[in-house]
Amino acid sequence: MDFPDTELILVGDKILVEPDEGDDRTGSGLFLPQGVKEKERVGSARVVKTGPGYPVPDPTALEQEPWTSKSKDKYFPLQAREGDVCIFLKAHGIEINYQSKKYIVISHSAILLLIRKNSGPASL
């Protein structure tokens, strides 16, 4: 679907990633059939956008009746940030096409590892 002049808004702990197409060759230079890449259980992608995080209710709302409460939920932020590279479980991703580009929407819990450029000294 192409919707001009629109913005994607991610809900809760959802993350929008742009998949890494990777190389279609083995280390020795042999071409891999298309089905081999699709059967892999993990994938890598660049984080494009993140949702607000996990909703956490406002503790002051417990002191009031629910129908009189005007407080809004707070969000516990996610670890993933825009520009990170993530290793994620492919089975938990939903593939979408937006403005002629392929993206995958995953939950934060599907991420196994984040790779982030660090300006300080490396720890590993």
C-alpha positions, 0 to 999 in steps of 0.5 A, a space after each residue: 500500500 502506498 499512502 502519500 503524505 502519511 506517517 507510520 506510528 508504531 504501537 507499544 513495543 513494536 519496532 519497524 526494521 529494514 531487512 538486510 538482504 545479505 549475500 546470496 553466496 557462501 563463503 566459498 562463492 557458491 550461489 545459494 538457492 532462494 529457499 535457503 535464505 528464507 528457511 533461516 531462523 534469524 535475520 538481521 535488519 536496521 532499526 528504522 523506527 520504534 514504538 513508545 515502549 511498554 505501557 506502565 499505568 500511572 500509580 497516582 491513578 490508583 488513588 482515584 476512581 477509574 472513570 474520573 481519572 484523566 491521567 495518561 499511561 506512561 511508557 517504559 522505553 525500549 532498548 532499540 534505537 533508530 539506526 541500530 542493527 538488530 538480530 531477530 527471530 524471523 518467525 516473529 516478524 510481519 513483512 509489510 510494503 510501505 511506499 514501495 519499500 520492504 519492512 518488517 514489524 517485530 516485537 521488542 521481545 523478538 530481538 536477540 541482539 542489538 549492534 550500535 555504533 559506540 563513540 566510547 571505548 569498546 567493551 567487547 
